[in-house]
Amino acid sequence: MQTITRRQPREISSRLKRILVPVDFSLASQQTLDYARVLARCFGSEITLLHAVQRIAPGVFQEVAPDLAASEEEFEQAEHRLQQLAQKNLRNDSTPVQTLVRNGLAAHEIVEAAREIEADLIVIATHGYTGWKHFCIGSTTERVVRTAPCAVFVVRENEHEFI
């Protein structure tokens, strides 16, 4: 007969050191920050807020390839908004918070950032697109879940909250 042992909370907390929270400044990403804050408090983790500045290609049949790199101004605006978000939501916590702005496709940048900071958990929102909108836009969250190097906690928009 096989014996099943439960992990002690201290064992789990020692392995949940870094939480990555991708932010697009929507209400849904605000909810993810709420969940991440509670998890960070419980496990003594640090939080890294990430925003991917993602430019949309203007058209498929252009003669010249579009420049998809974000401008310095876009980066500065994103950094400023992340700092404000961190101060507004985490000022009363002792949770260490870092901010990170990257340029590129959101799903790719989230997964790469998770690898680079050695994240133990990604807390990400889903906007709940279905049907045609999901088919056309795709799902950043779905791509992250499939390729992430760590566990992914998905917060669904407009669903039952338990924190």
HUURVEN-V221267 format. One record per residue. N is the residue number from 0. SS is DSSP state (hx for helix, st for strand, lp for the rest). OMEGA is omega in radians with two decimals (* if undefined). Layout:
BEGIN
n:N ss:SS omega:OMEGA
n:N ss:SS omega:OMEGA
END
This chain:
BEGIN
n:0 ss:lp omega:-3.09
n:1 ss:lp omega:3.11
n:2 ss:lp omega:3.11
n:3 ss:lp omega:3.11
n:4 ss:lp omega:3.10
n:5 ss:lp omega:3.06
n:6 ss:lp omega:3.10
n:7 ss:lp omega:3.14
n:8 ss:hx omega:-3.13
n:9 ss:hx omega:3.10
n:10 ss:hx omega:-3.13
n:11 ss:hx omega:-3.09
n:12 ss:hx omega:3.13
n:13 ss:hx omega:3.13
n:14 ss:hx omega:3.13
n:15 ss:lp omega:-3.05
n:16 ss:lp omega:-3.05
n:17 ss:st omega:3.11
n:18 ss:st omega:3.10
n:19 ss:st omega:-3.12
n:20 ss:st omega:3.06
n:21 ss:st omega:-3.06
n:22 ss:lp omega:3.01
n:23 ss:lp omega:3.09
n:24 ss:lp omega:3.07
n:25 ss:lp omega:3.07
n:26 ss:hx omega:3.14
n:27 ss:hx omega:3.13
n:28 ss:hx omega:3.01
n:29 ss:hx omega:3.11
n:30 ss:hx omega:3.14
n:31 ss:hx omega:3.11
n:32 ss:hx omega:3.08
n:33 ss:hx omega:3.11
n:34 ss:hx omega:-3.13
n:35 ss:hx omega:3.14
n:36 ss:hx omega:3.13
n:37 ss:hx omega:3.13
n:38 ss:hx omega:3.14
n:39 ss:hx omega:3.10
n:40 ss:hx omega:-3.11
n:41 ss:hx omega:-3.02
n:42 ss:hx omega:-3.13
n:43 ss:lp omega:-3.08
n:44 ss:lp omega:2.98
n:45 ss:st omega:-3.11
n:46 ss:st omega:2.98
n:47 ss:st omega:3.06
n:48 ss:st omega:-3.10
n:49 ss:st omega:2.98
n:50 ss:st omega:3.08
n:51 ss:st omega:3.06
n:52 ss:st omega:-3.02
n:53 ss:lp omega:3.08
n:54 ss:lp omega:3.12
n:55 ss:lp omega:3.08
n:56 ss:lp omega:-3.06
n:57 ss:lp omega:-3.12
n:58 ss:lp omega:-3.07
n:59 ss:lp omega:-3.01
n:60 ss:lp omega:3.11
n:61 ss:lp omega:3.14
n:62 ss:lp omega:-3.13
n:63 ss:lp omega:3.12
n:64 ss:lp omega:-3.12
n:65 ss:lp omega:3.06
n:66 ss:lp omega:-3.09
n:67 ss:lp omega:3.13
n:68 ss:lp omega:3.13
n:69 ss:lp omega:3.11
n:70 ss:lp omega:3.10
n:71 ss:hx omega:3.14
n:72 ss:hx omega:3.12
n:73 ss:hx omega:3.09
n:74 ss:hx omega:-3.13
n:75 ss:hx omega:3.11
n:76 ss:hx omega:3.14
n:77 ss:hx omega:3.11
n:78 ss:hx omega:3.14
n:79 ss:hx omega:-3.14
n:80 ss:hx omega:3.09
n:81 ss:hx omega:3.11
n:82 ss:hx omega:3.11
n:83 ss:hx omega:3.14
n:84 ss:hx omega:3.13
n:85 ss:hx omega:-3.14
n:86 ss:hx omega:-3.11
n:87 ss:hx omega:-3.00
n:88 ss:hx omega:-3.03
n:89 ss:hx omega:-3.07
n:90 ss:lp omega:-3.12
n:91 ss:lp omega:3.13
n:92 ss:lp omega:3.03
n:93 ss:lp omega:-3.12
n:94 ss:lp omega:3.06
n:95 ss:lp omega:-3.11
n:96 ss:st omega:3.03
n:97 ss:st omega:3.07
n:98 ss:st omega:-3.08
n:99 ss:st omega:3.07
n:100 ss:st omega:-3.14
n:101 ss:st omega:-3.14
n:102 ss:st omega:3.07
n:103 ss:lp omega:3.12
n:104 ss:lp omega:-2.99
n:105 ss:hx omega:-3.08
n:106 ss:hx omega:-3.14
n:107 ss:hx omega:-3.11
n:108 ss:hx omega:3.11
n:109 ss:hx omega:-3.12
n:110 ss:hx omega:3.13
n:111 ss:hx omega:3.10
n:112 ss:hx omega:3.11
n:113 ss:hx omega:3.10
n:114 ss:hx omega:-3.06
n:115 ss:hx omega:-3.12
n:116 ss:hx omega:-3.11
n:117 ss:lp omega:3.14
n:118 ss:lp omega:3.07
n:119 ss:lp omega:-3.10
n:120 ss:st omega:2.99
n:121 ss:st omega:3.06
n:122 ss:st omega:-2.99
n:123 ss:st omega:3.14
n:124 ss:st omega:2.93
n:125 ss:st omega:-3.11
n:126 ss:lp omega:3.04
n:127 ss:lp omega:3.08
n:128 ss:lp omega:3.08
n:129 ss:lp omega:3.02
n:130 ss:hx omega:-3.04
n:131 ss:hx omega:-3.12
n:132 ss:hx omega:3.11
n:133 ss:hx omega:-3.13
n:134 ss:hx omega:-3.10
n:135 ss:hx omega:-3.05
n:136 ss:hx omega:-3.04
n:137 ss:lp omega:-3.11
n:138 ss:lp omega:3.06
n:139 ss:hx omega:-3.12
n:140 ss:hx omega:-3.14
n:141 ss:hx omega:3.13
n:142 ss:hx omega:3.13
n:143 ss:hx omega:3.14
n:144 ss:hx omega:-3.10
n:145 ss:hx omega:-2.98
n:146 ss:hx omega:-3.08
n:147 ss:lp omega:3.11
n:148 ss:lp omega:-3.08
n:149 ss:lp omega:3.11
n:150 ss:st omega:3.13
n:151 ss:st omega:3.10
n:152 ss:st omega:-3.07
n:153 ss:st omega:3.11
n:154 ss:st omega:-3.13
n:155 ss:st omega:3.12
n:156 ss:lp omega:3.09
n:157 ss:lp omega:3.08
n:158 ss:lp omega:3.12
n:159 ss:lp omega:3.11
n:160 ss:lp omega:-3.14
n:161 ss:lp omega:3.05
n:162 ss:lp omega:*
END
